[in-house]
């Protein structure tokens, strides 16, 4: 279910802003957010917060891909994810060089 919600969110953002870089930035920002939440889950001592985060937030986008797919489709999605982050890095480097 999480994968469908995230996919719909990313597609909606892309259609609203009508730019490919919106999709790239959104996916990267979402993955960074999930990783921060996962880090906080592991470092917070409150059992209630740990349980809430553990039930409602996946650790990262690759973990979602692994959870819901397998085989060649899994590999294709993971490669799309990696290519997205390569493009994200290129965008960031271009922004740094332009400044």
Buried (B, 14 or more C-beta within 10 A) or exposed (E): EBBEEBEEEBEEBBEEEEEEEBBBBBBBEBBEEBEEBBEEBEEEEEEEEBEEBEEEBBBBBBEBBBEBBEEEEBEEBBEEBEEBBEBBEEBEEEEEEEE
